[in-house]
Amino acid sequence: MRSGNCLFLYRVVGGLAGAPVAGCDVPVTSAAYPPTHWIPASSANYTGSTRPDAYPVEYVVVHVTQETFPDAMRIFRNPRSKVSAHYMVASADGYIGQFVRERDIAWHAGNWDYNTRSIGIEHEGWIDRPEYFTDALYRASAKLTAAVCARHGIPPTRERIIGHDEVPGATHKDPGRHWDWDRYLALVIGG
């Protein structure tokens, strides 16, 4: 439903009714990217840039929110939170929200060097609740990761598609032991 320049998205995520999201653009689509919706993070939660001119994009960092999609979305839009990611994938249906433009630096890795050189993709769920890692989530995320890798010339390998827990100095444990890396990389490469 459009009203003026805003798209109001009424979503059901994880079986819970999500709040309307004001200020979203229409779905972003291209031959390479899966459909995404622009849901801007607060500009206080990322650094504007001109990547890849300013910094090469060399990694994709896989995260798990430890929150529901609507709660994580509220965190990214709250100017006091000082955290964001480029994308977030919903568990129930693979819906993808984009919160920070790829040219800009999302604050997701907890390491400035890695923030400047990576795209951060959050996944709705909890590291100790594998039921959130649905087929829809894996497939949508893998398609997104494949497109990001193709766009930036990132080899779709385990050395370049890493977990948050693999970022130097990381204090987070995501995506955790239930994340199926073999399945995910097979989907990224083949799907």
N, C-alpha and C positions, 0 to 999 in steps of 0.2 A: 504494500500500500504506500503510495507516494503522497506526500503533502509538501507542496512548495519544492524546496531543494533537498528535503530529507526523506530518507527511506526508513520506515518504521518496521523493524523486523520483530515479529512475534515468533519466538522459537520455543520448541519443546526440546530441552537438552537433558539427557539422562532421566527422562520421565518427569522432570520438573518444569513447570511453566516458567519461561524466562521473561524478564521484564522487557518492555519495548526498548529498542535501541534507537535513539534519535541521532541524527547526524551521520548516518551511514550512506555511502554511495551505492549505486546499483552494482550488481555483481561484476567483478572484474574477470574477464575471460580473454583467452587467446588460444592459439593452436597449441602452445606449449604448457600453459598453466591450467590446473583445474579451476573451476569456479570458486571465487573467493568474494567475501564482502568486506568493504572498507569500513572499519570501526576504529577511528583514530584514537590512539593513546594520547594522554595529555602530553603536550610538548615539553612539560617539565620532567618527563620520564624517558627521554632519549636525546641524542645529540644529532643535530642536523649535519649532513655531510654531502659529499658529491661522489660517493663510492660508485664504481670502482676506481675513479680517477684519484681520489684522496687516499684510499686504502684498497688493496686487492681483497676480494672476497674469496677465501680459501677453504672454509669449513661450513658445515651445517651442524648445529648443536641441537641435540634432541633432549627435550625437557618433559617432565610430568608436573602438572600444576599443583597437585596436593590441594586442589580446590575444584569446585564445579566450574563449568564454563562461565556461567553468569557472574560468579564471585570473582574469578580471575579477570574477567572483562572489567568489572568495577575497579579492581586494583590497578589495572593498566590505565584507566581513565581518571584515577584519583591523582591529582598533582603532587600530593604529599608522599606517595608510595615510592617514588624513585626507582621503578622497575618496569620493564616492558619486554615484549618479544615481537618479532616481525609477524609471526603467525600463531594461531591456536586452532587445534583440530578437536572437534566435539566427538565424544565417545559413541553416542547412540547412532549417529548417522553420517559421520565424517564431514560435517559442515566445517568450512574453513573461514575464519575471520582473519583479516589482515589488520594489524594495529600500528605498524611502523613501515614506512616505505623501505625497500631494500637499499636504496641509496643512503639512507640514514642509519645511525648506529643505535640499535636497541640496547638497553641495559639488562642483559639476561644472563651473561656467563659469570659475572663476579670477577672478571679479569679484563682490564681495559684492552690489552693487546688482542685477546680473543674476541671481545665485543667488536673491535674495529674490523676484524677479518672474518666475521661469520654471520650467518643468518640463523636466528634462533626460532625454533618451532616448538611451541608448548603443546602438550597433549592432555586433554581433560582426564583427570583420574588421580589415583593414589598409587604409589609404588608397591604397596602391600595389598592391593586389591586388583588382581589380574583381570577380573571380569570387566574392567573399564577398557582393557586393550582389545577392543572388538575388531572384527574383520573390516567393518566400515572405517574405523579409525586408521588401521594399518594401511588399507588401500588408498584412502584419500591422502594420508601423510606421505606415503611412498611416491604417489604421483606428484605431489608438491615438491618433495625432495629431488626427484628426478628432474623436474623442470628447473628448479633452482640450480642444480648441478650443471645442467645443459646451458643455462643462461650465463653462468659465471665461469664455465670451463673447469668446474671442480670434478676431479675423478670420483666416480660413485663407489668409493672404497671405504672400508672400515677405518682407515687412517684419516679420512677426510670427513666422514659422517660419524660424529662422536657423541657420547653422552655427556650431559652436564657434569657428571662425576669424573670425567676424564680431562676436564679443563684444569690446567695447572693452578694449584691453590684452591680448588673447589672445596666447599664445605657441604655441598648438597650431595645426595645419594641417587638422584634420578638419572636415568629412567628406572633403575633398580633391576633386581634379579629376574623379575617376571617379564621384562621386555625381551621379545624374541628377535634378537639381532639377525640370525640367519634368515628367518622369514622376511624381516623388514628389508634387508639388503637384496634378497631375491626379488621382492616386489619392486624395489627401486630400479634394479638393473633390467628386470624382465617385464615390468608391468607398466 
